[in-house]
Amino acid sequence: MTEDNSKKDEYLDVSHNMRTYINMRFAQLTLFIAITAALLNVIYGKDNGLLQNIYIALKFGGLLSAFIFLIMEIRAADFFHHYKRRAIELEESLGYKQYTLRPEKKVFTATNAVYLLIGAVFIFWVIVLICPSF
């Protein structure tokens, strides 16, 4: 196998890994929203006669899930960006421009949007834990 073929194979693997992490991040976000919605429904839905301690535990569970999903998103984004940097390195030697000429990174990125969403939900759970009447 020639060096070019080896680099092309690696480039294909890197591109596949990037797609995998994009899909994983989307799946994690979907699961996070579903868990948050379920907790909100149980806590703020019709009166179901749960004990106050159960409400507190559910709110703490929401806070914990936001924290865990934020960590998972940060790690998945780290891996995605690692593979993106490697793809750009490989493109230089292969003469490709798919990732090299992508739109420049701005403040308003999908990654930052997800961080903002999870962070806002985390702050919401902190507030509802501090203010039990909320």
C-alpha positions as a printed Julia matrix, in Angstrom:
134×3 Matrix{Float64}:
   0.0    0.0    0.0
   1.39   3.39  -0.95
   1.65   6.3    1.44
  -1.08   8.16  -0.48
  -3.45   5.19  -0.15
  -2.65   4.96   3.53
  -3.41   8.67   3.99
  -6.64   8.34   1.98
  -7.69   5.44   4.19
  -6.91   7.45   7.29
  -8.8   10.43   5.84
 -11.85   8.22   5.3
 -11.56   6.91   8.87
 -11.24  10.43  10.27
 -14.28  11.58   8.27
 -16.23   8.58   9.53
 -15.18   9.31  13.12
 -16.33  12.91  12.75
 -19.76  11.75  11.54
 -19.94   9.3   14.43
 -19.29  12.04  16.99
 -21.76  14.4   15.3
 -24.44  11.7   15.48
 -23.52  10.89  19.08
 -23.76  14.54  20.1
 -27.2   14.81  18.5
 -28.37  11.63  20.24
 -27.05  12.89  23.59
 -28.87  16.2   23.14
 -32.1   14.37  22.29
 -31.78  12.19  25.39
 -30.97  15.22  27.57
 -34.07  17.06  26.35
 -36.24  13.96  26.89
 -34.96  13.44  30.45
 -35.4   17.13  31.28
 -38.93  17.15  29.84
 -39.86  14.03  31.79
 -38.56  15.52  35.04
 -40.39  18.79  34.41
 -43.58  16.89  33.66
 -43.38  14.9   36.89
 -42.4   17.89  39.03
 -44.68  20.55  37.54
 -47.43  18.44  35.98
 -50.73  17.73  37.68
 -50.54  17.25  41.43
 -49.51  13.66  41.93
 -49.15  13.7   45.71
 -45.4   13.11  45.82
 -43.61  13.81  49.08
 -41.51  16.98  49.28
 -38.35  14.86  49.55
 -39.19  13.18  46.24
 -39.55  16.58  44.56
 -36.16  17.62  45.91
 -34.59  14.36  44.73
 -36.07  14.81  41.24
 -34.8   18.38  41.06
 -31.36  17.24  42.16
 -31.56  14.52  39.5
 -32.23  17.21  36.91
 -29.21  19.18  38.12
 -27.04  16.07  38.04
 -28.22  15.08  34.56
 -27.44  18.57  33.22
 -23.93  18.35  34.69
 -23.35  14.86  33.29
 -24.62  15.76  29.83
 -22.45  18.89  29.8
 -19.39  16.75  30.51
 -20.41  14.27  27.81
 -20.91  17.1   25.3
 -17.55  18.67  26.11
 -15.74  15.35  25.63
 -17.59  14.52  22.41
 -16.81  18.01  21.06
 -13.14  17.54  22.0
 -12.96  14.3   20.02
 -14.82  15.82  17.06
 -12.42  18.78  16.93
  -9.43  16.46  17.26
 -10.54  14.52  14.19
 -11.32  17.73  12.32
  -7.76  19.01  12.93
  -6.36  15.68  11.73
  -8.52  15.82   8.61
  -7.13  19.27   7.8
  -3.57  17.95   8.23
  -4.29  15.05   5.86
  -5.93  17.34   3.33
  -2.69  19.29   2.92
  -0.85  16.22   1.68
  -3.79  14.81  -0.31
  -4.74  18.05  -2.02
  -8.29  18.01  -0.61
 -10.13  21.09   0.68
 -13.33  19.75   2.24
 -12.49  20.67   5.84
  -9.79  23.22   5.1
 -12.18  25.61   3.34
 -15.13  25.21   5.7
 -16.79  28.41   6.96
 -14.74  30.15   9.63
 -15.61  29.44  13.24
 -17.74  32.14  14.84
 -19.02  32.71  18.34
 -22.4   31.32  17.27
 -21.5   27.67  16.78
 -23.57  24.57  17.35
 -21.19  23.59  20.16
 -21.66  26.91  21.95
 -25.43  26.7   21.46
 -25.53  23.3   23.15
 -23.29  24.55  25.98
 -25.67  27.48  26.45
 -28.74  25.25  26.47
 -27.3   22.77  28.96
 -25.9   25.59  31.09
 -29.29  27.33  31.18
 -31.0   24.11  32.25
 -28.32  23.59  34.91
 -28.95  27.11  36.26
 -32.7   26.46  36.19
 -32.26  23.36  38.38
 -30.02  25.3   40.8
 -32.71  27.97  41.11
 -35.54  25.49  41.71
 -33.44  23.73  44.35
 -32.67  27.0   46.14
 -36.25  28.29  45.89
 -38.47  25.32  46.81
 -41.68  27.25  46.05
 -40.62  27.71  42.42
